[in-house]
Every structure is written in structure tokens, then in C-alpha cells.
Amino acid sequence: MTNKTIVEKFAKELEGQLILPGDDAYDEGRRVWNGLYDKHPAGIVRCRKPSEVIAAVNFAREHKLVLSVRGGGHDYAGNSVCNDGLVIDLSLMNKVEVDPEKKTARVEGGATLGQFDAVAQEHGLATTTATVSSVGIGGSTLGGGSGYLLRKHGLTLDNLLSVEIITADGNLITAGKGENEDLFWAIRGGGGNFGVVTSFIFQLHNVGPKVLSFQAYFPYEHSKEILQFYREFMKSAPEEIQCYAFFLNTPPVEPFPEEYHGKTTCALIGCYAGNIKEGETAFKPLEEFGDPFVKVFQPVPYTEIQKSFDPGMPKGLRWYTKAHYLKELNDSTIDILQEFTDPLPGPFTTAYLEPMGGEVNKKDSSATAFPHREAAYSLHIFPGWENPEDDNQNIHWAKTFHKALEKETLGGVYVNLLSHDEKDRIKAAYGINYERMVRIKKKWDPENLFRMNQNIEPKN
């Protein structure tokens, strides 16, 4: 009996919606943000409540089907959809409820970051989330979760109070402080290895409604001195400042001067998550530095800055990723960055530095499954292109660039930035916590039902 036939039988017993090959909604349902992946599952379960997730988990386990879990569908490695297996699609489970008195939020597992931010900001509240609004809260949080509030309020997972999670045996349980603490420790960095999280409880903070935004785009030839200045600026920057250093192709739109359209630029893009007047003082050195061809320095709604990178990451293009953690941004690293970023190989390609520090570094590396507390920067090499004929060129560029930087790095990597072909780096993603995670995986998922991820195998 084929998997397709097995899954068709599931349709008769499932309360919710099951999309099968040939259905009108199938092609759209199987497509994810990254056009590099074109997979064909045997069925897609569009869940509306935990009982439907439980039914899908039990069915996949009993029939030994490959099982994928899709929240925002924004993963770089293509694990949120599978071939010839079952996909649990959580996108209809996207409710966000805020308690403004306790400053907490309950967020269902299928919500996007944009949906979460919008509701929290109705109360002038937020917590750290990534900077593209279509990313799902689930995958982002379970891997780590970084963004503009990272240095002030820590990773997304540092603000996680508890979860409701469906485990491999089909049980819905709570994990948090004082309740299934081993599992709660493991999910904070362990990705989707341990179950399907149907809801999260987050600690929120006073943010906005406006924050101070800073953007400066410089001619590429000045990139070394820009990064040297940036390095010194970030060493003493207050925790309220998060500032990215980007190499990207200048967008062919206003307000960018026409003579720079399509050319590589070195850009500093930042946010001050605090008092606007204090932010103006803190950003003053950046504001006065150099001669950018575009500079924007103004208060903007927090929800707006959270969407500012959306146009540069459209759904359906082909994306590949390589990443490192850096202990410092030294001159030899800057030289390698320059060597590989002019020209950039694809129109949407970027390479950027995300400062860590602040609240992230205050926790011990074993406090959560996410171990990379000592890093000063996360470096992301991120080609984006449209034509499949350019796959080899773009992927080769990223791999060569990544290899050239190895001697400058800490050896670790952010699990959410691993690509589909980096199984050999999974241990590096979990570092000193890997063996503990294997033990917890063996306890909660001994048959490795949840393996469509950067997988921790439950081996002896």
C-alpha cells in the first residue's frame, strides 16, 4: 500500500482538513518560502486545534510516515515540508492573546512574527522576534530567535515562560518552570526535535509604539573603514542599540541615487529600543560618521521597522544559507568580507553581521539548549536568486566564502541558519549541550518521529 493510499484513509477519520495530491489547494499548500525546495507530501493536515495535531501525530507514528511540521514555512533547510509523508500545517492556529497586566502573551504555534507583533503593540509591548514578519513564531523561537531587541531583552527563547507541546506519543503536555523541566530546557534551542508546540507563553516588555531607526548606506569602497568604526562603536553601545552591518545590492528605488542602483553597498541598519531622546544621543557617533549616499534617522512605529526587511526576502525565490559565530570582528575577517562581497552573485544576496552581547551573553551556555552565549557576532552569508540554472554558482560562492572565514570563527553555528546539506554541523550548532540533548531526545522521542529538522538522533 502506498503512502498516498494510507493518507487517503486518514481523511475519513480526521475531523479537520486534509489536503491530498490533486486537490485545488495542494500546490499552494506544499509551497514554502524557499523556492529551492519543491516537495510533494502524501497529505497536508491543516490543523485548527490541538486535537487535530494529536490525530496527525498518532497517525504518522502508527503508519511510520515521515512527518513535517509547518508554521510559517520560512525555514532555510526545507524541513517544513516532506516528500511522500504527512505535513502538519499550523498556519490556521495563529491566535495571539496578550495580558497587559502581567505583560505576557499566549501565542499559538502557527502565528507569524508579524501577527504576534501587531497584537502585542496594541498594548505597547513586545519581545524579541526576528526582522521578517512572515517568519513563524514556532521555528524562530525553538531555534533561538534574534532581532532588534536581542541585546536588550535576550533571545526569543530567553523570554519563553512555558509551552503546550504534543509529544511523540500523542500527549499534550505543558513544559515550563517546575513542569517537565528537562523538555523545557531542550526545546529552547533544540528546534522541532521534541514535539509540536501548539502554544507559547512569552514575557513581554515595554517597547514603542515608536523606536528610533537608523539606516546609512555607504559606497562600497569605504567598507573597511566603515566596519572598523562599526566594530568600535558596538563595543560600547548600550544594550538598547541593535545595529546590523550589511553587504547588499543597492535597491533600484527611491531614495537611493540612480548611480548606485544595483551596486554593492555597505550599510549600517539599526534600532534603539528605548527613550527616543536617549537614542539620539547614543546614535550620535554613527549619525556623524562618514559620507553615506543615503541616511535615514527618525522615529518609526516598531511594527514598521519589524517589516522593513520584508521586501528583500520575497517568497518563492531560491535561497541558501551559511553562517558562523565570531568572537570578534578583526581586520582579517573584514578583509575576507571585502574579498567575497563585491560583486554579490545574486540580486537578493546579502552578507551581514548581527551583534550579540547584552542580555544574550549574561546567561550561561548551559542555561538553555542554545549554547552560543560567548559570541560577539553572528555572521550570515545568504545568497538569493531566481533562476535554477544559477544554483551551483550561488551555492559555491556561499560555501567558498564560508570556508575562507573558518579560521576566524568560534566553530559554532545558529541552528536556524543551517542549510539542508549541513548534517555534519549539527553538533556544532548545539555545542556543549549536545550529549544532554541526545539523552532528552531518547526519553521523549526514542523512535525519532520528529526528524524533519536539524536532527538530534536518539542514539546510545
LINMO-V228264 format. One record per backbone hydrogen bond with DSSP energy under -0.5 kcal/mol. CO is the residue of the C=O (numbers start at 1). NH is the residue of the N-H. E is the energy in kcal/mol with one decimal. If there is no record, write none. Layout:
BEGIN
co:CO nh:NH e:E
co:CO nh:NH e:E
END
This chain:
BEGIN
co:2 nh:6 e:-2.2
co:3 nh:7 e:-2.7
co:4 nh:8 e:-2.0
co:5 nh:9 e:-1.3
co:6 nh:10 e:-1.0
co:7 nh:11 e:-1.0
co:9 nh:12 e:-1.2
co:9 nh:13 e:-0.5
co:10 nh:13 e:-1.2
co:10 nh:14 e:-1.6
co:17 nh:19 e:-0.5
co:17 nh:46 e:-2.4
co:19 nh:44 e:-2.3
co:20 nh:23 e:-2.4
co:23 nh:26 e:-1.6
co:25 nh:29 e:-2.2
co:26 nh:30 e:-2.0
co:27 nh:31 e:-0.9
co:33 nh:35 e:-0.8
co:33 nh:316 e:-2.9
co:34 nh:37 e:-1.6
co:40 nh:84 e:-2.6
co:42 nh:21 e:-0.5
co:43 nh:87 e:-2.3
co:44 nh:19 e:-3.2
co:44 nh:46 e:-0.7
co:45 nh:47 e:-1.1
co:45 nh:89 e:-3.1
co:46 nh:17 e:-0.9
co:49 nh:52 e:-1.2
co:49 nh:53 e:-1.2
co:50 nh:54 e:-2.8
co:51 nh:55 e:-2.0
co:52 nh:56 e:-1.9
co:53 nh:57 e:-2.7
co:54 nh:58 e:-2.7
co:55 nh:59 e:-2.3
co:56 nh:60 e:-2.5
co:57 nh:61 e:-2.4
co:58 nh:62 e:-2.7
co:59 nh:63 e:-1.9
co:60 nh:65 e:-2.4
co:61 nh:64 e:-1.0
co:66 nh:86 e:-3.1
co:67 nh:452 e:-0.6
co:68 nh:88 e:-3.1
co:69 nh:71 e:-0.5
co:70 nh:90 e:-3.1
co:73 nh:33 e:-2.2
co:75 nh:78 e:-0.5
co:78 nh:81 e:-0.7
co:85 nh:42 e:-1.9
co:85 nh:43 e:-1.5
co:86 nh:68 e:-2.6
co:86 nh:88 e:-0.5
co:87 nh:45 e:-3.3
co:87 nh:89 e:-0.8
co:88 nh:70 e:-3.4
co:88 nh:90 e:-0.7
co:89 nh:47 e:-1.9
co:90 nh:93 e:-2.4
co:92 nh:94 e:-1.2
co:93 nh:110 e:-2.6
co:95 nh:108 e:-2.7
co:97 nh:106 e:-3.0
co:98 nh:100 e:-0.7
co:99 nh:103 e:-1.6
co:99 nh:104 e:-1.6
co:103 nh:204 e:-3.3
co:104 nh:99 e:-3.0
co:105 nh:107 e:-0.6
co:105 nh:202 e:-2.6
co:106 nh:97 e:-2.7
co:107 nh:200 e:-2.5
co:108 nh:111 e:-1.8
co:109 nh:138 e:-0.6
co:111 nh:137 e:-2.9
co:112 nh:116 e:-2.2
co:113 nh:117 e:-3.1
co:114 nh:118 e:-2.1
co:115 nh:119 e:-1.6
co:116 nh:120 e:-2.4
co:117 nh:121 e:-2.5
co:118 nh:122 e:-0.6
co:119 nh:122 e:-0.8
co:120 nh:123 e:-1.6
co:120 nh:125 e:-2.0
co:121 nh:124 e:-1.3
co:124 nh:207 e:-1.8
co:126 nh:205 e:-2.6
co:131 nh:309 e:-0.8
co:132 nh:135 e:-1.6
co:133 nh:114 e:-2.5
co:135 nh:113 e:-2.8
co:136 nh:140 e:-1.5
co:137 nh:141 e:-2.2
co:138 nh:142 e:-2.6
co:139 nh:143 e:-1.5
co:140 nh:144 e:-1.6
co:142 nh:189 e:-1.6
co:142 nh:191 e:-2.4
co:144 nh:157 e:-2.3
co:145 nh:156 e:-2.2
co:147 nh:150 e:-1.7
co:149 nh:153 e:-3.2
co:150 nh:154 e:-1.9
co:151 nh:359 e:-2.3
co:155 nh:158 e:-0.6
co:155 nh:159 e:-0.6
co:156 nh:159 e:-1.6
co:157 nh:160 e:-1.0
co:159 nh:161 e:-0.5
co:159 nh:203 e:-3.0
co:161 nh:177 e:-0.8
co:162 nh:201 e:-2.5
co:163 nh:165 e:-0.5
co:163 nh:175 e:-2.3
co:164 nh:198 e:-2.1
co:164 nh:199 e:-1.3
co:165 nh:167 e:-0.6
co:165 nh:173 e:-2.6
co:166 nh:196 e:-2.4
co:167 nh:170 e:-2.3
co:171 nh:167 e:-2.3
co:171 nh:173 e:-0.6
co:173 nh:165 e:-2.8
co:175 nh:163 e:-2.2
co:176 nh:179 e:-2.1
co:179 nh:176 e:-2.8
co:180 nh:184 e:-2.2
co:181 nh:185 e:-2.5
co:182 nh:186 e:-1.9
co:183 nh:187 e:-2.5
co:184 nh:188 e:-0.9
co:185 nh:188 e:-0.5
co:185 nh:369 e:-1.4
co:186 nh:190 e:-1.2
co:187 nh:189 e:-2.2
co:188 nh:369 e:-0.6
co:188 nh:370 e:-1.7
co:190 nh:193 e:-1.3
co:192 nh:195 e:-0.6
co:195 nh:197 e:-0.7
co:196 nh:166 e:-2.8
co:196 nh:198 e:-0.7
co:198 nh:109 e:-2.2
co:199 nh:164 e:-2.3
co:200 nh:107 e:-2.7
co:200 nh:202 e:-0.5
co:201 nh:161 e:-3.4
co:201 nh:162 e:-1.1
co:202 nh:105 e:-1.7
co:205 nh:126 e:-1.8
co:205 nh:207 e:-0.6
co:209 nh:302 e:-2.6
co:211 nh:213 e:-0.6
co:211 nh:300 e:-2.8
co:212 nh:272 e:-2.1
co:213 nh:298 e:-1.8
co:214 nh:270 e:-3.4
co:215 nh:296 e:-2.9
co:216 nh:268 e:-2.5
co:217 nh:293 e:-2.2
co:217 nh:294 e:-1.2
co:218 nh:266 e:-1.4
co:219 nh:222 e:-1.8
co:220 nh:223 e:-2.5
co:222 nh:226 e:-2.0
co:223 nh:227 e:-2.6
co:224 nh:228 e:-2.2
co:225 nh:229 e:-2.2
co:226 nh:230 e:-2.8
co:227 nh:231 e:-2.5
co:228 nh:232 e:-1.6
co:229 nh:233 e:-2.5
co:230 nh:234 e:-2.6
co:231 nh:235 e:-1.1
co:232 nh:236 e:-0.8
co:233 nh:236 e:-0.8
co:233 nh:237 e:-0.5
co:238 nh:241 e:-1.9
co:240 nh:273 e:-2.6
co:242 nh:271 e:-2.2
co:244 nh:246 e:-0.6
co:244 nh:269 e:-2.4
co:245 nh:353 e:-2.4
co:246 nh:267 e:-2.8
co:247 nh:351 e:-1.7
co:248 nh:265 e:-3.0
co:250 nh:262 e:-2.8
co:251 nh:253 e:-1.6
co:253 nh:256 e:-1.7
co:257 nh:260 e:-2.0
co:257 nh:261 e:-0.5
co:258 nh:261 e:-1.2
co:260 nh:263 e:-2.1
co:263 nh:250 e:-3.1
co:264 nh:220 e:-0.7
co:265 nh:248 e:-1.8
co:265 nh:267 e:-0.6
co:266 nh:218 e:-2.4
co:267 nh:246 e:-3.2
co:267 nh:269 e:-0.5
co:268 nh:216 e:-2.1
co:269 nh:244 e:-3.3
co:270 nh:214 e:-2.5
co:271 nh:242 e:-2.2
co:271 nh:273 e:-0.6
co:272 nh:212 e:-1.5
co:272 nh:274 e:-1.3
co:275 nh:279 e:-2.3
co:276 nh:280 e:-2.2
co:277 nh:281 e:-1.5
co:278 nh:282 e:-2.4
co:279 nh:283 e:-2.6
co:281 nh:284 e:-0.8
co:283 nh:286 e:-0.7
co:283 nh:287 e:-2.5
co:284 nh:288 e:-2.0
co:285 nh:289 e:-0.5
co:286 nh:289 e:-0.9
co:294 nh:217 e:-2.7
co:296 nh:215 e:-2.5
co:298 nh:213 e:-2.8
co:300 nh:211 e:-2.8
co:301 nh:304 e:-0.8
co:301 nh:305 e:-2.0
co:302 nh:306 e:-1.8
co:304 nh:307 e:-1.3
co:305 nh:308 e:-0.9
co:307 nh:310 e:-1.6
co:309 nh:312 e:-1.0
co:310 nh:313 e:-1.9
co:314 nh:317 e:-1.0
co:317 nh:35 e:-3.5
co:318 nh:385 e:-2.3
co:322 nh:381 e:-3.2
co:324 nh:379 e:-2.8
co:325 nh:410 e:-2.7
co:326 nh:376 e:-2.7
co:326 nh:377 e:-1.9
co:328 nh:330 e:-0.8
co:330 nh:334 e:-2.0
co:331 nh:335 e:-2.3
co:332 nh:336 e:-1.8
co:333 nh:337 e:-2.4
co:334 nh:338 e:-2.2
co:335 nh:339 e:-2.1
co:336 nh:340 e:-1.6
co:337 nh:341 e:-0.9
co:338 nh:341 e:-0.5
co:338 nh:342 e:-0.5
co:346 nh:349 e:-1.5
co:349 nh:249 e:-0.6
co:350 nh:382 e:-2.7
co:351 nh:247 e:-2.5
co:352 nh:380 e:-2.5
co:353 nh:245 e:-1.6
co:353 nh:355 e:-0.5
co:354 nh:378 e:-2.5
co:357 nh:360 e:-1.4
co:358 nh:361 e:-0.6
co:358 nh:362 e:-0.6
co:359 nh:362 e:-0.7
co:359 nh:363 e:-0.5
co:360 nh:363 e:-0.9
co:364 nh:367 e:-1.9
co:369 nh:371 e:-0.5
co:371 nh:373 e:-2.1
co:372 nh:375 e:-0.6
co:375 nh:357 e:-0.8
co:376 nh:356 e:-2.9
co:377 nh:326 e:-2.9
co:378 nh:354 e:-2.8
co:379 nh:324 e:-2.0
co:380 nh:352 e:-2.2
co:380 nh:382 e:-0.6
co:381 nh:322 e:-2.1
co:382 nh:350 e:-2.1
co:383 nh:320 e:-1.7
co:384 nh:348 e:-1.6
co:385 nh:318 e:-3.3
co:387 nh:390 e:-2.3
co:388 nh:391 e:-1.8
co:390 nh:394 e:-2.2
co:391 nh:395 e:-2.6
co:392 nh:396 e:-2.5
co:393 nh:397 e:-2.0
co:394 nh:398 e:-2.1
co:395 nh:399 e:-2.4
co:396 nh:400 e:-2.6
co:397 nh:401 e:-2.6
co:398 nh:402 e:-2.5
co:399 nh:403 e:-2.5
co:400 nh:404 e:-2.1
co:401 nh:405 e:-1.0
co:402 nh:405 e:-0.7
co:402 nh:406 e:-0.5
co:403 nh:406 e:-1.2
co:405 nh:408 e:-2.2
co:406 nh:409 e:-1.6
co:412 nh:325 e:-0.7
co:414 nh:417 e:-2.2
co:415 nh:418 e:-1.4
co:419 nh:422 e:-1.0
co:422 nh:425 e:-2.1
co:423 nh:426 e:-1.4
co:425 nh:429 e:-1.6
co:426 nh:430 e:-1.2
co:427 nh:431 e:-2.1
co:428 nh:413 e:-0.7
co:430 nh:433 e:-2.1
co:431 nh:434 e:-1.8
co:433 nh:437 e:-2.0
co:434 nh:438 e:-2.0
co:435 nh:439 e:-1.8
co:436 nh:440 e:-1.9
co:437 nh:441 e:-2.6
co:438 nh:442 e:-2.3
co:439 nh:443 e:-1.3
co:440 nh:444 e:-2.4
co:441 nh:445 e:-3.0
co:444 nh:168 e:-0.7
co:445 nh:448 e:-1.8
co:449 nh:451 e:-1.5
co:451 nh:453 e:-2.0
co:453 nh:455 e:-1.6
co:455 nh:457 e:-0.7
co:457 nh:459 e:-2.3
END
